[in-house]
């Protein structure tokens, strides 16, 4: 494990970049970084029926957001290029065609002219007969050369299939599980080249990994059933196989494979929800690896210091969003105020004008797990609030770059994600609150008492010097003394004031918020509330 490793991830541009891609990228990049090797991004874009035009750019952006940039990869979208390009499979089609022809010439593959209708009928018969073997029956495997030539001359569509050994076990090896044997007679001859001239995953993977000098194939364990195909392909070409290491799948709480109905799978979702990239990387590292003393919070540098691919835990890791939520909050609190300000500015810019994207989901489209369901409902509401106000926040921030920094200490301890700032930031940028009379009358308060509290607090603030270094302590003392004089406890006394100043019954620390807003704005908000209450 000390020889420089050449490793890769090969996502397909078929939609939003998947959290599983980030999981594999993390472990592949760690392997490259700890051995002085290279981490390669290859785009597997040969499935043209599912191709999404903007998906490739999103893959680049997501990996860059996570700090998992490749050493080699496609050019464009900030990609680095490299000596083994092209790195898009759609640009490598002649190589796959030549490789398939070479296998045919060596007698290791053959042309199959069976139409889709025949294959569908064959599958139905096998299922009806409850056959142990469900798959292609090798009909074209025995075609004579003249039959093949006649079919080609007639322009008959065909695929190219690999001749898998059928008379013996196929021996394969996985780094974590050791030797794995497959019964040859239970394997069907896989398609290598499709009728449209595009390769299947199997052929493209082997050809590309060999051409790019890949030493370790670190991928999800769902590919284990394909091992006999891949080992036989390497044998057929006469190439040495790389080390295969199949990582445990990310799983929902019910142990099923992670799915968007039970856990968010899009990396864009985590970015938009305000998770920090370093927290998500930390969390994904915990999915397959343990640091000494069960250390749960660690930097990528600490992860590398302890990384050893052989020590990956192949038990099914549970993707627990509630734990990630906690972990992200810990990372937020570890940021200094200036850095958290920077992250909030970035997130506000990301949200500008996007409020329409975050409409409430119908009940039947919401996740069923309680925490995730509640989180998604809140996230959408918070994203709408932030999206609607983000442009105004950014305009104000550009006019006064010191605007946000005093707010950070007031909200930092309350945040678990950046989008949760939507519950606190608006009060500093607008006084257009949707007041209700009921909000001004908390428990143990009366309408008359609420009005009295607002008037008394306004009088205290009108005489206060907001530039005095001890103003917070003097205001705290004055409010407490006045509440006692009115026979009210401090909570009910300041409840109406909090609503007047912040528009909500729960807010950042009240006096500190007043000082950030300034004397004039604070008095104006109290006057608005008194006018509303008549």
PyMOL commands that set and color helices and strands:
alter all, ss='L'
color gray80, all
select helices_A, chain A and resi 19-35+55-65+89-91+93-105+116-128+139-142+145-153+184-186+201-211+221-237+267-272+277-286+292-294+300-306+309-311+321-334+337-351+355-358+363-365+370-399+405-414+418-423+426-428+437-440+447-463+471-485+490-502+510-517+519-533
alter helices_A, ss='H'
color red, helices_A
select strands_A, chain A and resi 6-9+38-41+73-76+79-81+109-112+159-162+169-174+178-183+191-193+216-220+243-247
alter strands_A, ss='S'
color yellow, strands_A
deselect
rebuild
show_as cartoon
